[in-house]
Amino acid sequence: MDWREKLHRFFKLRAIEQTSPEIATAEHERECQTYFTDVVTPSLEAFSSELRALGRTASLSLQKRRAHITVKDLTRTEFEWAVESKCGPHGWAAYPVETVHSGRGKQIVEGRFDTPHCEAAHLLDLLTTSYIWRIRQPDH
């Protein structure tokens, strides 16, 4: 996002905040859904496709404001990762969530993106880094 886009986004958000909470929430939900449609879903689909080409089984679960990927090596789940979101009258946020499987059970780890609206290339880089790091863990 360049400086002009940031400036326009600021004034758009400012105008939205001056409406009712219901109208503001609905507008933020539309923006969030657009982000999932335009950035998150295509990114996870591209990542899944690449992993399939490398011999893994990758499946996606797409919901209104949540996209989840599960990667398996044969029958063993080796990676679960999602982008989830929250919307309200003061804005919306998307964030990564990883499900970690280990000998100690299953743990949900919520993270955050460096920028409020992570671009596709950055999202794919984070996803790839998380995947590689996770499958290198000895207890996984």
NORJO-V17338 format. One record per pair of residues at least 6 apart in sequence whose ideal C-beta (glycine too) atoms are under 7 Angstrom apart, sorted by the first residue. I is the first residue (numbers start at 0). J is the second residue. Records with the same first field share a line. If there is no record, write none. Layout:
I: J  J
This chain:
12: 90
15: 23  26
16: 23  89
20: 88
23: 88
24: 86  87  88
27: 86  87  90  91
28: 86
30: 91
31: 64  84  86  91  93
32: 63  64
34: 93  116
35: 64  66
38: 119  122
39: 66  82  122
40: 61  66
41: 119
42: 119  122  123
43: 59  66  68
44: 59
45: 123
46: 68  123  126
47: 57  59  68
50: 57  70
51: 57
55: 70  71  72
56: 71
57: 68  70
58: 69
59: 66  67  68
60: 67
64: 84  86
65: 81  83  84
66: 81  82
67: 81
68: 80
69: 76  79
70: 77  78
71: 77
76: 100
77: 134  139
78: 130  133  134
79: 97  98
80: 95  97  126  129
81: 96
82: 93  95
83: 94  96
84: 91  92  93
85: 91  92
92: 115
93: 112  117
94: 109  110  111  112
95: 110  112  125
96: 107  109
97: 108  129
98: 105  107
99: 106  108
100: 139
101: 138  139
102: 138
133: 139
